């Protein structure tokens, strides 16, 4: 039934819908097509046809776990050479998914989160130390660069007891460079005809292989270090190495542990870094929103130098700022769903078992039928409890959906709310008047080149 789904009007033979698209911005090109073509549309790239869904009604229907499940395709499938059957890239039927999910889920419980809090706070202290020096020197701060340092150190410390020393380096840690290399390569694979990829991307493929072996080596060292030193303190790596499945007694294999460590180091920092960066962009653009958020931090935290776990959870307005940023720019901007049975999507699109479509979250989050005519505007009050209760379910999905939704959601939200609170309390954020939002894509989204000027707001406690 594909023929009933609209596609871009100027379709080229062999190449497909390539007019006016840029291989560096597949997501933003899809957003443009979405606006032209409506809630369900398709794009052809070379021999392959991809269906996109973003209408609230259709996306909500795809959240039905009895008829749909995660599909490992496109960008996610391209990460299999790196992350294999790790949690994020595992096929639904692979036994290591359930095993690792059951073993690692307690690492994301509320108690576990409370345990990470002090470490998160200490890493955030390295960020404010760095920003204090930038402020004193009157320099711009590099927002995506510094947020990436922060989130990498946070997941490395809390998850693996490891310190990459990011804040002591001028350039990104080589792990980050290799990771960005592999993410960018995985995205590029989608923009060339599959059979020609080895030819067209020969050089890039060689770099990618080098990047992958660097990631593997880093992780193997980290695991060897832990095995040599004995136990961490019940962190994720301990769980991966020591914990047996509560019912079957099974453990993760050494190969699978490597896949999981890479998965968590990558999934655990890249998207949170983007979310913090977009939030800071919008806060700098909207001083009245920043003032309201800062006033909340002052009220809830008072003068305490070290807010505790609950004091972070109480920053309701700061959290809304974060939600609103993730609405406009969900930093993992799409997820794929496949039909588990022959079914009809939202009453009008028949799908065979195994057929799949991409849910285009940034457009779902801008559907005017849900978010109103000003859906493009930044307004954290959309997430006030009363407004949120009035909205249809499954219309805000930055963390995906169902059994394969993000395991790190609470981790990311706690970390990001804590950091925004600390920054809002300490600094005034001045936007660069020349800056226009440019979003770079490497499977994830990031505000490219965003820099801010800081003002001192209160003396260091
Ligand atoms: C899965 C988004 C932070 C670990 C996902 C998915 C999304 C997502 C959309 C589902 C992907 C799919 O259906 O194919 C985000 C965003 C984050 C974030 C927007 C930050 C703002 C984190 C953090 C961690 C993490 C901090 C780890 C500490 C994972 C893992 C999965 C996942 C392991 C795979 C879960 C499974 O399939 O069982 N994330 N994530 N994420 N995320 Fe996150």
Boltz pocket constraint, residues with backbone or C-beta under 6 A from the ligand:
constraints:
  - pocket:
      binder: B
      contacts: [[A, 70], [A, 71], [A, 76], [A, 87], [A, 88], [A, 89], [A, 101], [A, 155], [A, 263], [A, 264], [A, 267], [A, 268], [A, 269], [A, 271], [A, 272], [A, 275], [A, 330], [A, 331], [A, 332], [A, 334], [A, 335], [A, 336], [A, 397], [A, 398], [A, 399], [A, 400], [A, 401], [A, 403], [A, 404], [A, 405], [A, 406], [A, 407], [A, 408], [A, 409], [A, 411], [A, 412]]
      max_distance: 6.0
